[in-house]
């Protein structure tokens, strides 16, 4: 079999020699370059499996090479070597598409893990049709998210997953882990809002026996439990500021210090985080540290609310009902057309989680394994409130006056149903065909 080939780019001969020896012991061939131009020439001559590049080079920097590789050969993982403490440069490289970074002085154990993870990416497809069965929905936004997941899964960059409660942020995090080279290592999820503040440091970083009252034995902590894999920090906005500082250091140094210990322990993890809160606003208010925000938000994935992908409700409902049927052992329940229309017209403040609860309750109430609109028990939809145009001294025809009121009512109904015409027609109490006629007549098409 062909041995992997790595391109090492560094202007210091001693660093190049160190990397070449380390890679040779891993049964990896090596090509070396001292400048950006030399590296580009070698990239044209051979097919590489990994590129390791220093940030500061005589004729440019590592970012130039990252940009060149992303443009010409995006499937080639590139890791940057940064000076100790140069996190800004490392974050910029990750944002541009670098696979990972390693700091000087180089920790050879961490380097070997990085190289091993990078080389395993060659066995992963750039596209994976199976994601459609795990993250359901054929709407444009869901297709885009699945595509982004496959791209970001090939990197080690921290990812911030934003979105309302119930949209499936943890499902997205698990999918990123499953599609990454860390898929056979632990996925550890932490709900930061569910841990008492006084126990957070111990839960995160572990503690030594006797370090505080109640510490009857050593505890490794969740960071070390996720070593080699992925750590998902859910509701990260709920972290107290005292722990935010320590979390920032753990992420930057890739080391943790257990409570009561004087030594730091290396950890190899990928950080994914999420919250339903607006982190930007919390940074502006001084509640969330700006430096930590920029460190965890190297790449952002926004999960849309259910009301923005109404076309997926039918698929999601069928999947949920089949799952519930399998759990209960009952025959498969189906949705009536009026029930589906009612769901598509509903705003879903609780998103997919609320849809699951509604369908589970409806299964218990329906008859003949068929859910009607009445079985759903949806909250009453607020009546339309249409503002009547003010009368002026200037005469106005009754027809134009009524057209303006009708226009406002239609626009409001469309806005409330997020421009779903079928749902808007139902809200207005007219047929879909009648709504289409009115839209054309009033110039709203």
Secondary structure, DSSP 8 states (H G I E B T S, - for coil): ----EEEEE-S-HHHHHHHHHHHHHTT-EEEEESSHHHHHHHHHHS--SEEEEESEETTEEHHHHHHHHHHH-TTSEEEEEE-TT-HHHHHHHHHHT--EEEESS--HHHHHHHHHHHHHGGGS-S--TTHHHHS---SHHHHHHHHHHHHHTTS---EEEE--TTS-HHHHHHHHHHTSTTTTS-EEEEEGGGS-GGGHHHHHH-B-TTSSTT--S-B--HHHHTTTSEEEEETGGGS-HHHHHHHHHHHHHTEE--BT-SS-EE---EEEEEESS-HHHHHHTTSS-HHHHHHH-SEEEE---GGG-GGGHHHHHHHHHHHHHHHHT----EE-HHHHHHHHHS--TTHHHHHHHHHHHHHHH-BTTEE-HHHH----------------SS---HHHHHHHHHHHHHHHHHHHTTT-HHHHHHHHTS-HHHHHHHHHHTT--
